[in-house]
Amino acid sequence: MNNKLPNRIDGVQSLNHHFKHLCFRIKFYLLMPKNIKASTNAIVKFNEDEFRSYIFMLQDYLQKKLGEGLSIDQILDIEDPFESLEPILPEEVYPIMVLAMINNIRSDTVMDALTEGFYKGVKRYMKDENG
C-alpha cells in the first residue's frame, strides 16, 4: 500500500505540471495568437511555471520547424525565437538555453539552470530598465 502512495502523488504532480503547461499555452495563444515569441517585457513577468512552459513551447515550435526540414540557420533567418530572451538571460546561461532548445533537452537539471539564470537576469534587467 505504501508503494502506491508515492506513485499516485508523482502521477498527480505530473498531471498538475501538464495541466499548468496547457493552461499557459491557452493563455499565451489567446493573448498572442500570431506570434510564438513573447516580448521581453512580457517574459520578465512570468513566474517559474510560465517560464518553463514558455521554454517548452519554444522547444516544441523549434522541433516542429526542424522536423519540417529547416535548419537552425534558416529558422533564425526567418525569425529569432531567442531574441526576447537574450536581454534577460545571463551570458553563461544563454548558450545552455540555445543548445537545450535545438537538442530538445528538457531535463530538470537544465531547466533548473535556466530558471535560476532567468531570475537573476530578470533582477538585472529590471534594475537596468528602472535606472
Secondary structure, DSSP 8 states (H G I E B T S, - for coil): -TTHHHHHHHHHHHHHHHHHHHHHHHHHHHH-TT-SS--HHHHTT--HHHHHHHHHHHHHHHHHHHHTT--HHHHHHH--TTTTTTTTS-TTTHHHHHHHHHHT---HHHHHHHHHHHHHHHHHHHHHHT-
